[in-house]
Amino acid sequence: MNAQHANARAGEAMPSLAGLELLASAVVLVDGAGQIAYANAAAENLLESSLKALSRQKLSAQFLNPDELEHICAQARQHKFSDLRQDLTLERAGRDPLHVHSIVSALDEPRDHILIELREHLQHLKLDREERMLDQSQVNKELIRNLAHEIKNPLGGIRGAAQLLEMELPPLHLGQLREYTQVIIKEADRLQTLVDRLLAPHRRPHIVGDVNIHEVCERVRSLILAEFPTGLAIRRDYDASIPEFRGDKEQLIQTVLNIAHNAAQALSARIEAGDAELVFKTRVARQVTLAKVRYGLALDLHIIDNGPGIAPQIRDRIFYPLVSGREGGSGLGLTLAQTFVQQHLGVIECESRPGYTDFRILLPLP
């Protein structure tokens, strides 16, 4: 968001609020009736709604337990304090609660207006976790690349030796012994395929062009529905204002497809029951830090399913290679997805509980 746009947004409420657009913490202005008169970009991001939508609602309507916050605002209107600082847990329908430090103060002008600043306790923890994930991912990639090369070289020798051994088998026992040499050859080929998949992200060139994220989602949607034509509903919740950005379209399609396909497979029981749902949701996030770099705008893509959730014992390791929650899974789909997202200077994270799993992809926007 440029300065002119920020000033115009803030000017819709009060010209003096223009500087609040630059703050990383959420700031909300509430009028005497409890309705939201202004919210800065960070507040839009925190409340996951635009100022245009928020301005038609009461702040209390955003939360399931607004009583404590309303009580603080009422005290502020009575000028019982200049500003009150308090930790709050604000419950939200269908989403994780917000653990925030609130700063509430009354304004002399406009009369009865309250200024509320909300700072997430978990924000710095989230940044630390993203940094650790990025560092761990770099270590994993180096380990995988070195290990794959070490495996690849002797595999060719094993396969070649098995072929030569098969050629030297006596005709009398060829029918019986050929079965064993074929096992060696086929298993060597299977390991070769696995090694090639491990090395694929490092070999494939990064082809950059203009990307429309909704074209990516629609392509994946058609592929998933072709494989799961009944019992699965795919719902779109798109923000049409998201601009095109520079990226590798094929890599992003593969990223979204890997996540969505995993979700569809996890939804097998609900697909049989006919109530499986997959949601593609896009939004614009403002003032976002990705890999230690601050961006004014970012793509906020969510891939949400109503499946059983990710098993707690692997939840913190799902992006590690060869970790899979499904029997027979290779454990490479999410590793590749994370690699492709990081090549676009973004981050990928996951929130999961029974009945709700949300993979969130954040990518910088121009």
C-alpha positions as CSV (number, residue, x, y, z in Angstrom):
1,M,0.0,0.0,0.0
2,N,1.5,3.4,-1.0
3,A,1.4,6.4,1.2
4,Q,-1.3,8.2,-0.9
5,H,-3.6,5.1,-0.7
6,A,-3.0,4.9,3.1
7,N,-3.8,8.5,3.6
8,A,-7.0,8.2,1.5
9,R,-8.1,5.2,3.6
10,A,-7.5,6.9,6.9
11,G,-9.1,10.1,5.6
12,E,-12.4,8.2,5.3
13,A,-12.5,8.1,9.1
14,M,-10.3,11.0,10.4
15,P,-7.4,12.7,8.6
16,S,-5.3,12.5,11.8
17,L,-5.3,8.7,11.7
18,A,-3.3,8.4,8.5
19,G,-0.1,7.6,10.4
20,L,-1.7,4.5,12.0
21,E,-1.6,2.8,8.6
22,L,2.1,2.3,9.1
23,L,1.8,0.5,12.4
24,A,2.4,-3.2,12.7
25,S,-0.1,-3.5,15.6
26,A,-3.9,-3.4,15.0
27,V,-5.6,-0.2,15.8
28,V,-9.5,0.2,15.8
29,L,-11.5,3.3,16.4
30,V,-15.0,2.6,17.9
31,D,-17.8,5.2,18.0
32,G,-20.3,5.9,20.8
33,A,-22.6,3.1,19.6
34,G,-19.8,0.5,19.6
35,Q,-19.5,0.4,15.8
36,I,-16.1,0.4,14.1
37,A,-15.4,3.8,12.6
38,Y,-11.9,3.0,11.5
39,A,-9.4,0.1,11.3
40,N,-5.9,0.3,10.1
41,A,-4.3,-2.3,7.7
42,A,-2.9,-4.4,10.6
43,A,-6.4,-4.5,12.1
44,E,-7.9,-5.7,8.8
45,N,-5.3,-8.4,8.7
46,L,-5.9,-9.4,12.4
47,L,-9.7,-9.5,12.0
48,E,-9.5,-11.0,8.5
49,S,-11.9,-8.4,7.0
50,S,-11.8,-5.2,5.1
51,L,-12.5,-1.7,6.5
52,K,-15.5,-1.5,4.3
53,A,-17.0,-4.6,5.8
54,L,-15.9,-3.8,9.3
55,S,-17.4,-0.3,9.3
56,R,-20.9,-1.8,9.1
57,Q,-20.4,-3.9,12.3
58,K,-19.9,-3.5,16.0
59,L,-16.6,-4.5,17.3
60,S,-18.3,-6.8,19.8
61,A,-19.8,-8.8,16.9
62,Q,-16.3,-9.9,16.0
63,F,-15.9,-12.0,19.1
64,L,-17.8,-14.7,21.0
65,N,-16.8,-13.2,24.4
66,P,-16.8,-9.4,24.0
67,D,-18.0,-8.6,27.6
68,E,-14.6,-7.8,29.1
69,L,-13.6,-5.6,26.1
70,E,-17.0,-3.8,26.2
71,H,-16.6,-3.2,29.9
72,I,-13.1,-1.6,29.3
73,C,-14.5,0.6,26.6
74,A,-17.4,1.7,28.8
75,Q,-14.9,2.7,31.5
76,A,-12.9,4.6,29.0
77,R,-15.9,6.6,27.9
78,Q,-16.4,7.6,31.5
79,H,-12.8,8.8,31.6
80,K,-11.9,6.5,34.5
81,F,-8.4,6.2,33.1
82,S,-6.2,7.8,30.5
83,D,-5.5,4.5,29.0
84,L,-5.9,0.9,30.2
85,R,-3.6,-1.9,29.3
86,Q,-4.8,-5.5,29.7
87,D,-4.3,-9.0,28.3
88,L,-7.3,-10.4,26.7
89,T,-8.3,-13.7,25.1
90,L,-10.9,-13.0,22.4
91,E,-12.8,-16.1,21.1
92,R,-13.8,-16.3,17.5
93,A,-16.3,-18.6,15.7
94,G,-14.5,-21.3,13.7
95,R,-11.1,-19.8,14.3
96,D,-8.4,-19.8,16.9
97,P,-8.8,-17.3,19.7
98,L,-6.8,-14.1,19.7
99,H,-4.4,-13.7,22.6
100,V,-3.7,-10.0,22.7
101,H,-2.4,-7.2,24.8
102,S,-5.0,-4.4,24.5
103,I,-4.5,-0.6,25.1
104,V,-7.8,1.3,25.3
105,S,-8.1,5.0,25.5
106,A,-10.9,7.6,25.1
107,L,-10.7,10.5,22.6
108,D,-11.8,14.0,23.3
109,E,-12.7,14.4,19.6
110,P,-14.8,12.9,18.2
111,R,-16.8,12.6,21.4
112,D,-17.4,9.1,22.9
113,H,-14.9,7.6,20.4
114,I,-12.6,4.9,21.8
115,L,-9.1,4.0,20.3
116,I,-8.2,0.4,20.8
117,E,-4.8,-1.1,20.0
118,L,-4.4,-4.9,19.9
119,R,-1.0,-6.5,19.9
120,E,-0.9,-10.3,19.4
121,H,1.2,-12.1,22.0
122,L,2.0,-14.9,19.6
123,Q,3.3,-12.6,16.8
124,H,6.9,-12.7,17.9
125,L,6.6,-16.4,18.6
126,K,5.3,-16.9,15.1
127,L,8.2,-15.0,13.5
128,D,10.6,-17.1,15.6
129,R,8.9,-20.3,14.4
130,E,9.1,-19.2,10.8
131,E,12.8,-18.5,11.1
132,R,13.4,-21.9,12.7
133,M,11.4,-23.6,9.9
134,L,13.4,-21.7,7.2
135,D,16.7,-22.7,8.8
136,Q,15.6,-26.3,9.3
137,S,14.4,-26.4,5.7
138,Q,17.8,-25.3,4.4
139,V,19.5,-28.0,6.5
140,N,17.1,-30.6,5.3
141,K,17.6,-29.6,1.6
142,E,21.4,-29.9,2.0
143,L,21.1,-33.2,3.8
144,I,18.7,-34.7,1.2
145,R,20.8,-33.5,-1.7
146,N,24.0,-35.0,-0.4
147,L,22.3,-38.2,0.8
148,A,20.5,-38.6,-2.6
149,H,23.8,-38.3,-4.5
150,E,25.4,-40.8,-2.2
151,I,22.6,-43.3,-2.8
152,K,22.3,-42.7,-6.5
153,N,25.8,-43.8,-7.4
154,P,25.8,-47.3,-5.9
155,L,22.3,-47.9,-7.1
156,G,23.4,-47.9,-10.7
157,G,26.1,-50.5,-9.8
158,I,23.6,-52.7,-8.0
159,R,21.2,-52.6,-10.9
160,G,23.9,-53.3,-13.4
161,A,25.3,-56.2,-11.4
162,A,21.9,-57.8,-11.1
163,Q,21.4,-57.5,-14.9
164,L,24.8,-59.1,-15.5
165,L,24.1,-61.9,-13.0
166,E,20.8,-62.6,-14.7
167,M,22.6,-63.0,-18.1
168,E,25.0,-65.5,-16.5
169,L,22.3,-67.7,-14.9
170,P,22.3,-71.3,-16.2
171,P,19.4,-72.0,-18.5
172,L,18.3,-74.9,-16.3
173,H,17.6,-72.6,-13.3
174,L,16.9,-69.4,-15.2
175,G,13.1,-69.6,-14.5
176,Q,13.6,-70.0,-10.8
177,L,16.5,-67.6,-10.1
178,R,15.4,-64.8,-12.5
179,E,12.6,-63.9,-10.0
180,Y,15.3,-62.9,-7.5
181,T,17.4,-60.8,-9.9
182,Q,14.1,-59.1,-11.0
183,V,13.4,-58.2,-7.4
184,I,16.8,-56.5,-7.1
185,I,16.3,-54.6,-10.4
186,K,12.8,-53.4,-9.6
187,E,13.7,-52.3,-6.1
188,A,16.8,-50.5,-7.4
189,D,14.4,-48.7,-10.0
190,R,12.0,-47.8,-7.1
191,L,14.8,-46.3,-5.1
192,Q,16.1,-44.5,-8.2
193,T,12.6,-42.9,-8.7
194,L,12.6,-41.8,-5.0
195,V,16.0,-40.2,-5.3
196,D,15.0,-38.4,-8.5
197,R,11.9,-37.0,-6.7
198,L,14.1,-35.8,-3.8
199,L,16.4,-34.1,-6.3
200,A,13.7,-32.7,-8.5
201,P,13.2,-29.3,-6.9
202,H,16.9,-28.6,-7.2
203,R,17.2,-29.6,-10.8
204,R,14.1,-27.9,-12.2
205,P,14.7,-24.4,-13.6
206,H,12.7,-21.6,-12.0
207,I,10.5,-20.2,-14.8
208,V,9.2,-16.8,-13.9
209,G,6.2,-15.1,-15.5
210,D,3.0,-13.3,-14.5
211,V,0.8,-15.5,-12.3
212,N,-2.9,-15.1,-11.5
213,I,-3.4,-17.1,-8.3
214,H,-7.1,-17.8,-9.1
215,E,-6.1,-19.5,-12.4
216,V,-3.8,-21.7,-10.3
217,C,-6.6,-22.6,-7.9
218,E,-9.1,-23.3,-10.7
219,R,-6.6,-25.6,-12.4
220,V,-6.1,-27.5,-9.2
221,R,-9.8,-27.6,-8.6
222,S,-10.5,-29.2,-12.0
223,L,-7.8,-31.8,-11.4
224,I,-9.1,-32.7,-7.9
225,L,-12.7,-32.9,-9.1
226,A,-11.7,-35.2,-12.0
227,E,-10.2,-37.6,-9.5
228,F,-12.9,-37.3,-6.9
229,P,-16.1,-36.5,-8.9
230,T,-18.6,-37.4,-6.2
231,G,-18.9,-36.7,-2.4
232,L,-16.4,-33.8,-2.4
233,A,-17.5,-30.2,-2.7
234,I,-14.8,-27.6,-3.5
235,R,-15.8,-24.1,-2.5
236,R,-14.1,-20.9,-3.7
237,D,-13.8,-17.8,-1.5
238,Y,-11.7,-15.5,-3.7
239,D,-10.7,-11.9,-3.3
240,A,-10.9,-10.7,-6.9
241,S,-8.8,-7.6,-6.2
242,I,-5.6,-9.6,-5.8
243,P,-3.1,-8.5,-8.5
244,E,-1.0,-10.7,-10.6
245,F,2.6,-11.3,-9.4
246,R,5.8,-12.7,-10.8
247,G,6.3,-16.4,-10.1
248,D,6.6,-19.9,-11.5
249,K,3.1,-20.9,-12.3
250,E,3.8,-24.6,-12.7
251,Q,5.5,-24.7,-9.3
252,L,2.6,-23.0,-7.7
253,I,0.1,-25.3,-9.3
254,Q,2.2,-28.3,-8.0
255,T,2.3,-26.7,-4.6
256,V,-1.5,-26.2,-4.3
257,L,-2.2,-29.6,-5.9
258,N,0.1,-31.4,-3.4
259,I,-1.8,-29.9,-0.5
260,A,-5.2,-30.3,-2.0
261,H,-4.6,-33.9,-3.0
262,N,-3.4,-34.8,0.5
263,A,-6.5,-33.2,1.8
264,A,-8.8,-35.1,-0.6
265,Q,-7.1,-38.4,0.4
266,A,-7.6,-37.5,4.1
267,L,-11.3,-36.8,3.4
268,S,-12.0,-40.4,2.2
269,A,-14.4,-41.2,5.0
270,R,-16.3,-37.9,4.5
271,I,-16.3,-38.4,0.7
272,E,-18.0,-41.7,1.2
273,A,-20.5,-40.0,3.5
274,G,-21.0,-37.2,0.9
275,D,-20.2,-34.3,3.1
276,A,-16.5,-33.7,2.3
277,E,-15.5,-30.0,1.7
278,L,-12.4,-28.4,0.5
279,V,-12.1,-24.6,0.5
280,F,-9.8,-22.3,-1.6
281,K,-9.7,-18.9,0.1
282,T,-7.6,-15.9,-1.1
283,R,-7.1,-12.7,0.7
284,V,-4.6,-9.8,0.8
285,A,-2.5,-9.5,3.9
286,R,-0.9,-6.2,4.8
287,Q,2.3,-5.4,6.6
288,V,3.6,-9.0,6.7
289,T,7.0,-10.2,7.6
290,L,8.2,-13.2,5.5
291,A,11.6,-14.7,6.1
292,K,12.8,-11.6,8.1
293,V,11.7,-9.2,5.3
294,R,8.7,-6.8,5.8
295,Y,6.3,-6.5,2.9
296,G,3.4,-4.0,2.5
297,L,1.2,-6.5,0.7
298,A,1.2,-10.3,0.5
299,L,-1.0,-13.0,-1.0
300,D,-2.8,-15.0,1.8
301,L,-3.9,-18.3,0.4
302,H,-5.8,-20.8,2.5
303,I,-6.5,-24.5,1.6
304,I,-9.0,-25.7,4.2
305,D,-10.6,-29.1,4.6
306,N,-13.1,-30.6,7.1
307,G,-11.2,-33.9,7.5
308,P,-9.9,-35.7,10.6
309,G,-6.9,-33.4,11.0
310,I,-3.2,-34.2,11.2
311,A,-2.1,-36.7,13.8
312,P,-0.5,-34.8,16.8
313,Q,2.6,-36.9,16.7
314,I,3.6,-35.7,13.2
315,R,2.0,-32.2,13.2
316,D,5.3,-30.5,13.9
317,R,7.2,-32.6,11.3
318,I,4.8,-32.6,8.3
319,F,7.1,-30.6,6.1
320,Y,10.1,-32.9,6.8
321,P,10.9,-35.3,3.9
322,L,9.6,-38.8,4.1
323,V,7.2,-38.0,6.9
324,S,3.7,-39.1,6.0
325,G,0.4,-39.5,7.9
326,R,-1.0,-41.9,5.2
327,E,0.0,-45.5,4.8
328,G,1.9,-45.9,1.5
329,G,2.6,-42.1,1.3
330,S,6.0,-41.0,0.1
331,G,6.1,-38.0,2.5
332,L,7.5,-35.8,-0.3
333,G,4.4,-33.8,-1.3
334,L,4.6,-31.2,1.5
335,T,8.4,-31.0,1.4
336,L,8.2,-30.1,-2.3
337,A,5.4,-27.6,-1.6
338,Q,7.5,-25.9,1.1
339,T,10.5,-25.8,-1.2
340,F,8.5,-24.1,-4.0
341,V,6.9,-21.6,-1.7
342,Q,10.3,-20.7,-0.2
343,Q,11.7,-20.2,-3.8
344,H,8.9,-17.5,-4.1
345,L,10.2,-15.8,-0.9
346,G,7.1,-17.0,0.9
347,V,6.2,-19.1,3.9
348,I,3.8,-22.0,4.4
349,E,2.2,-23.0,7.7
350,C,-0.5,-25.3,9.0
351,E,-3.2,-25.2,11.6
352,S,-5.0,-28.5,12.3
353,R,-7.6,-30.0,14.6
354,P,-10.2,-32.7,14.1
355,G,-12.7,-31.4,11.5
356,Y,-10.5,-28.5,10.4
357,T,-7.1,-28.3,8.7
358,D,-5.9,-25.1,7.2
359,F,-2.7,-24.8,5.1
360,R,-1.8,-21.1,4.7
361,I,0.5,-19.8,2.0
362,L,1.9,-16.3,2.2
363,L,3.7,-14.8,-0.8
364,P,4.8,-11.2,-1.3
365,L,2.8,-9.1,-3.8
366,P,4.1,-6.2,-5.8
